[in-house]
Amino acid sequence: FLLPMALSKDCELTIIDGKGGTDWSAYAPAAKRHITVAEREDYTQALDILRTLRDEMVKRLAEQKELYGGISNYWNAELTQRRAHNQPFKLVVIDEAQELFHPAFSDKEMKQVAQETTELITTLVKRGRSAGVCLMLITQKPTSDAIPTAVRDNCQVKVAFKLDTAEAEKSALGTIPDDLDLPRAMEIPKERRGGAVVVRDDGTRE
């Protein structure tokens, strides 16, 4: 999914890797911002990145209608208009997202960092899409104790790969459909590697 984004001149990619490893190192040359989160200062750096993105979002929301001739939503403007005003689609990937909400350090300063981080991510998830700023939160366990419900419930599109329990599917996708003909993450065959269920912003499953 991310490869065409990374290669596109119309997408500005930011990667915040909560694993603190090298899984995303191949994308680093194509990303405007790429950090791994492991040490104390990494959390502060991630916070600074989110502040910058919030400021960019607010600026776009204030200017878009004038820039795009009365069009207030980024996605309703023509690609040529967005290019003319140097406004690429901004995609922020946060892997192991729970690490930003629950840092490995529990002192007062880091709690404040985590609180502001949560507030910024919530704001970006709620308002960013209209400005062409979107977040992709990746986690193994999207339960409320890992991802705050204010963030999780405002994510418009949800994707789940194979899951083993109904509880896990409900946490990841929000619901378990009563209609047995609808796709379920629990029923993806093990041999279908990479198979996933997508719940779109209108509630439909695919």
C-alpha positions as CSV (number, residue, x, y, z in Angstrom):
1,F,0.0,0.0,0.0
2,L,2.7,2.5,0.9
3,L,5.1,1.8,-1.9
4,P,3.2,4.0,-4.5
5,M,2.8,6.6,-1.8
6,A,6.6,6.7,-1.2
7,L,7.3,6.9,-4.9
8,S,4.8,9.6,-5.6
9,K,5.8,13.3,-5.9
10,D,2.3,14.1,-4.8
11,C,2.7,12.5,-1.4
12,E,4.8,13.6,1.5
13,L,5.5,10.7,3.8
14,T,6.2,10.8,7.5
15,I,7.1,7.6,9.4
16,I,7.2,7.3,13.2
17,D,8.3,3.8,14.1
18,G,7.3,2.9,17.7
19,K,9.2,-0.4,17.5
20,G,12.6,1.4,17.6
21,G,13.9,-1.0,15.0
22,T,14.8,-1.1,11.3
23,D,11.6,-2.3,9.7
24,W,11.0,1.0,8.0
25,S,14.6,1.9,7.1
26,A,14.0,1.1,3.4
27,Y,11.4,4.0,3.3
28,A,13.7,6.5,5.0
29,P,15.2,7.9,1.8
30,A,11.7,8.6,0.4
31,A,10.2,10.0,3.6
32,K,10.4,13.7,4.6
33,R,10.5,12.7,8.2
34,H,11.5,9.3,9.6
35,I,12.3,8.5,13.2
36,T,12.4,5.4,15.4
37,V,11.1,5.8,19.0
38,A,13.2,4.1,21.7
39,E,14.9,6.7,23.9
40,R,13.4,9.6,25.8
41,E,14.4,12.2,23.3
42,D,12.7,10.2,20.5
43,Y,9.3,10.8,22.1
44,T,9.9,14.5,22.2
45,Q,11.0,14.5,18.6
46,A,7.8,12.7,17.6
47,L,5.9,15.3,19.5
48,D,7.6,18.1,17.6
49,I,6.7,16.4,14.3
50,L,3.1,16.1,15.3
51,R,3.0,19.8,16.4
52,T,4.4,20.8,12.9
53,L,1.8,18.7,11.2
54,R,-1.0,20.2,13.3
55,D,0.2,23.7,12.4
56,E,0.4,22.8,8.7
57,M,-3.1,21.4,8.9
58,V,-4.5,24.5,10.6
59,K,-2.8,26.7,7.9
60,R,-4.3,24.7,5.1
61,L,-7.8,24.7,6.6
62,A,-7.5,28.5,6.9
63,E,-6.2,29.1,3.3
64,Q,-7.8,26.4,1.2
65,K,-11.0,28.1,0.3
66,E,-9.2,31.1,-1.1
67,L,-6.4,29.2,-2.8
68,Y,-8.8,26.8,-4.5
69,G,-11.4,29.2,-5.7
70,G,-14.1,28.6,-3.1
71,I,-13.3,24.9,-2.5
72,S,-12.8,24.3,1.2
73,N,-12.0,20.5,1.1
74,Y,-8.5,19.4,-0.1
75,W,-9.9,16.4,-2.0
76,N,-12.4,18.5,-4.0
77,A,-9.5,20.5,-5.5
78,E,-8.0,19.4,-8.8
79,L,-4.5,17.7,-8.6
80,T,-3.1,20.5,-10.8
81,Q,-4.4,23.1,-8.2
82,R,-2.7,21.2,-5.3
83,R,0.5,21.0,-7.3
84,A,0.4,24.7,-8.2
85,H,0.2,25.6,-4.5
86,N,2.8,23.0,-3.4
87,Q,0.3,21.1,-1.2
88,P,1.1,17.4,-1.4
89,F,-0.9,14.8,0.4
90,K,0.6,14.3,3.8
91,L,0.6,10.7,5.1
92,V,1.8,10.0,8.6
93,V,2.5,6.3,9.4
94,I,2.8,5.5,13.1
95,D,3.8,1.9,13.6
96,E,3.3,0.3,17.0
97,A,1.2,3.4,17.7
98,Q,0.5,2.4,21.3
99,E,4.1,3.3,22.2
100,L,3.3,7.0,21.7
101,F,0.3,6.9,23.9
102,H,2.0,4.8,26.6
103,P,5.7,5.6,26.6
104,A,8.3,3.3,28.2
105,F,9.1,6.1,30.7
106,S,6.5,6.9,33.3
107,D,7.9,10.1,35.0
108,K,5.8,13.3,35.1
109,E,7.6,14.9,32.1
110,M,6.9,11.9,29.9
111,K,3.3,11.7,31.0
112,Q,2.9,15.3,29.8
113,V,4.5,14.4,26.5
114,A,2.2,11.4,26.1
115,Q,-0.9,13.6,26.9
116,E,0.0,16.2,24.3
117,T,0.9,13.5,21.8
118,T,-2.6,11.9,22.3
119,E,-4.3,15.3,21.9
120,L,-2.4,16.1,18.7
121,I,-3.1,12.7,17.2
122,T,-6.8,13.0,18.1
123,T,-6.9,16.4,16.4
124,L,-5.2,15.2,13.3
125,V,-7.4,12.2,13.0
126,K,-10.6,14.3,13.4
127,R,-9.7,17.3,11.3
128,G,-6.7,16.4,9.1
129,R,-8.4,14.6,6.3
130,S,-10.1,17.7,4.9
131,A,-6.7,19.3,4.7
132,G,-5.0,16.4,3.0
133,V,-3.3,15.3,6.2
134,C,-4.0,11.6,7.1
135,L,-2.7,9.3,9.8
136,M,-2.2,5.5,9.5
137,L,-2.0,3.9,13.0
138,I,-0.6,0.4,13.0
139,T,-0.8,-1.8,16.1
140,Q,-1.1,-5.5,17.0
141,K,-3.8,-4.8,19.6
142,P,-6.2,-1.9,18.9
143,T,-8.0,-2.2,22.3
144,S,-9.0,0.8,24.3
145,D,-6.1,0.3,26.7
146,A,-3.6,0.6,23.8
147,I,-5.3,3.1,21.5
148,P,-7.5,5.8,23.2
149,T,-11.1,5.4,22.1
150,A,-11.3,9.1,21.0
151,V,-8.6,8.2,18.5
152,R,-9.7,4.8,17.5
153,D,-13.4,5.6,17.0
154,N,-12.6,8.6,14.8
155,C,-10.4,6.6,12.4
156,Q,-12.5,6.5,9.2
157,V,-11.1,3.4,7.6
158,K,-10.1,0.3,9.5
159,V,-8.1,-2.6,8.1
160,A,-7.6,-6.0,9.9
161,F,-5.6,-8.9,8.7
162,K,-6.4,-12.4,10.0
163,L,-7.7,-12.4,13.6
164,D,-8.4,-15.4,15.9
165,T,-11.3,-14.1,18.1
166,A,-14.5,-12.2,17.9
167,E,-13.2,-9.8,20.6
168,A,-10.1,-9.0,18.5
169,E,-12.2,-8.3,15.5
170,K,-14.5,-6.0,17.3
171,S,-11.5,-4.1,18.7
172,A,-9.9,-3.8,15.3
173,L,-13.0,-3.1,13.1
174,G,-15.5,-1.7,15.6
175,T,-18.2,-4.3,15.0
176,I,-18.9,-7.9,14.2
177,P,-21.6,-8.1,11.4
178,D,-24.7,-10.2,12.0
179,D,-24.9,-11.0,8.3
180,L,-22.9,-14.2,7.9
181,D,-22.3,-13.4,4.2
182,L,-20.2,-10.3,5.1
183,P,-16.4,-10.8,5.2
184,R,-14.9,-11.3,8.6
185,A,-11.3,-11.1,9.7
186,M,-11.7,-14.2,11.8
187,E,-12.6,-16.2,8.6
188,I,-9.7,-15.3,6.5
189,P,-8.0,-18.6,5.6
190,K,-4.5,-19.1,7.0
191,E,-3.1,-19.9,3.6
192,R,-4.4,-16.5,2.2
193,R,-1.3,-14.5,3.4
194,G,-1.9,-10.8,3.2
195,G,-5.7,-11.2,3.1
196,A,-7.5,-8.4,5.0
197,V,-10.9,-7.0,5.8
198,V,-11.5,-3.3,5.2
199,V,-14.3,-1.4,6.9
200,R,-14.9,1.9,5.0
201,D,-16.1,5.2,6.4
202,D,-19.7,4.3,5.4
203,G,-19.6,1.0,7.3
204,T,-19.3,-1.3,4.3
205,R,-17.0,-4.3,4.4
206,E,-14.7,-5.6,1.8
